[in-house]
Amino acid sequence: MKLLYIKRKTKTEKRYSFMMGELTTKVTYIKRYFMGLPIKTMHKYRETYYGKVKNCDDCILFI
């Protein structure tokens, strides 16, 4: 078993953008793990309909 490793996981979330309104996107999280426990989220991004990769800071999580 590795002590320190990096894992990428994609899940679907509802986001809200001022320009587009509510949208459901696939958000990919890159996390650092230590002995199977997540330590830190290193980066999260989403892919648009046209294939562009965008940071998730421009959208607000919609609950």
FENZICOR-V539033 format. One record per pair of residues at least 4 apart in sequence whose ideal C-beta (glycine too) atoms are under 6 Angstrom apart, sorted by the first residue. I is the first residue (numbers start at 0). J is the second residue. D is the distance in whole Angstrom. If there is no record, write none. Layout:
{{I:J:D} {I:J:D}}
This chain:
{{2:34:6} {3:33:6} {4:32:5} {5:31:6} {6:30:6} {6:32:6} {7:29:5} {8:28:5} {9:25:5} {9:27:5} {11:25:6} {12:26:5} {13:23:5} {13:61:4} {14:22:6} {14:24:6} {14:58:4} {14:61:6} {15:21:5} {15:59:5} {15:61:4} {16:58:5} {21:61:6} {24:45:5} {26:43:6} {26:45:5} {27:44:6} {28:40:6} {28:43:5} {29:41:5} {29:42:5} {30:37:5} {30:40:5} {31:38:5} {31:39:5} {31:41:6} {32:37:6} {33:38:5} {43:55:5} {44:52:5} {44:54:6} {45:53:6} {45:55:6} {46:52:6} {47:51:5}}
